[in-house]
Structures are given as structure tokens and as C-alpha cells.
């Protein structure tokens, strides 16, 4: 995707989101939607998602992030948006 047609989203997901395979499922969903970026656990128990792609795909991904995988219990999602940088080629899990 060309940088001009993309946007960057950063979602910080809170709740029971670590230890429930949130990162693995998020990675699969992002790949399905054609997004690039990463997902990682934060020290405070939240999960950070940084994704770049088309607005429609980002909206669909946000909807997914709000409920997550089967054993997750999402309490909230903090959203911030900016211009895409094009620095990611694919979507992966960071440790």
C-alpha cells in the first residue's frame, strides 16, 4: 500500500489481554486485513498495537481489538492516529 493511502493507528488495549493469546490472534487478524505494524505486551498488563493501512481496514481491526480473542476481556481501547510512515513491511509480534 502506498504511504499516501494509509494511516497509522496506535491502540492500547486494557483488561485481561495478556496470557490469552491476544498478540497471536491480533497478528492473524491484522494480516487478514492487509495491515502492517506490530503488537506487543506492555509492562503494566496492557497490549500495544501499532498498525498501518487503509482506513476501512483500521476500523475493522479496531472493532476486533475491542473484543479480542475468546478468553480476553477487553476493558477499553485508547486510540491515537497519525500519518503512516511506511516503515513496516508486514505485521508481527514484538517481545
C-alpha positions as CSV (number, residue, x, y, z in Angstrom):
1,X,0.0,0.0,0.0
2,X,1.2,3.4,-0.9
3,X,2.0,5.7,2.1
4,X,-0.4,8.3,0.8
5,X,-3.4,6.0,1.0
6,X,-2.5,4.7,4.5
7,X,-2.9,5.9,8.1
8,X,-1.2,4.8,11.3
9,X,-3.2,3.8,14.3
10,X,-1.9,3.1,17.8
11,X,-4.3,1.1,20.1
12,X,-3.5,0.5,23.8
13,X,-5.8,-2.3,24.9
14,X,-6.5,-2.8,28.6
15,X,-8.3,-5.5,30.6
16,X,-7.5,-9.2,30.6
17,X,-5.4,-9.2,27.5
18,X,-2.1,-10.9,28.4
19,X,-1.9,-14.6,28.8
20,X,-4.9,-15.2,26.5
21,X,-3.0,-15.3,23.1
22,X,-4.1,-11.7,22.3
23,X,-0.9,-11.0,20.3
24,X,-1.2,-14.1,18.2
25,X,-4.8,-13.5,17.3
26,X,-4.2,-9.8,16.7
27,X,-1.4,-10.7,14.3
28,X,-3.6,-13.1,12.4
29,X,-6.4,-10.5,12.1
30,X,-4.0,-7.7,11.0
31,X,-2.5,-10.0,8.3
32,X,-6.0,-10.9,7.1
33,X,-6.8,-7.2,6.8
34,X,-3.6,-6.4,5.0
35,X,-2.2,-4.2,7.7
36,X,1.5,-3.8,8.7
37,X,2.9,-3.0,12.1
38,X,3.3,-4.8,15.4
39,X,1.6,-5.9,18.6
40,X,3.4,-6.3,22.0
41,X,2.7,-6.7,25.7
42,X,3.3,-3.7,27.9
43,X,4.8,-4.0,31.4
44,X,1.6,-2.7,33.0
45,X,-0.5,-5.6,31.6
46,X,-1.9,-3.7,28.5
47,X,-1.3,-4.6,24.9
48,X,0.0,-2.1,22.4
49,X,-0.9,-2.4,18.7
50,X,0.6,-0.2,16.0
51,X,-0.9,-0.7,12.6
52,X,-0.7,1.0,9.2
53,X,-3.1,0.5,6.4
54,X,-6.4,1.7,4.8
55,X,-8.9,3.5,7.0
56,X,-11.5,0.8,6.4
57,X,-9.1,-2.0,7.5
58,X,-8.1,0.0,10.5
59,X,-11.7,0.5,11.5
60,X,-12.4,-3.3,11.2
61,X,-9.2,-4.0,13.2
62,X,-10.3,-1.6,15.9
63,X,-13.6,-3.4,16.1
64,X,-11.7,-6.7,16.5
65,X,-9.4,-5.2,19.2
66,X,-12.4,-4.1,21.3
67,X,-13.3,-7.7,21.9
68,X,-10.1,-9.7,21.1
69,X,-9.8,-13.5,21.2
70,X,-12.1,-15.8,23.1
71,X,-10.5,-15.7,26.5
72,X,-9.7,-11.9,26.5
73,X,-11.8,-9.5,28.5
74,X,-11.2,-6.1,27.0
75,X,-11.9,-3.2,29.4
76,X,-11.0,-0.4,26.9
77,X,-9.0,0.7,23.9
78,X,-7.2,4.0,23.8
79,X,-6.9,5.2,20.1
80,X,-4.5,7.6,18.5
81,X,-4.0,8.2,14.8
82,X,-1.3,9.8,12.7
83,X,0.1,9.7,9.2
84,X,1.6,6.4,8.0
85,X,5.4,6.2,7.9
86,X,5.6,3.1,5.7
87,X,8.3,1.7,8.0
88,X,6.7,-1.8,8.4
89,X,6.6,-4.4,5.6
90,X,4.4,-6.9,7.5
91,X,2.7,-7.4,10.8
92,X,4.4,-9.1,13.7
93,X,4.7,-9.8,17.4
94,X,7.3,-7.8,19.3
95,X,8.8,-9.1,22.6
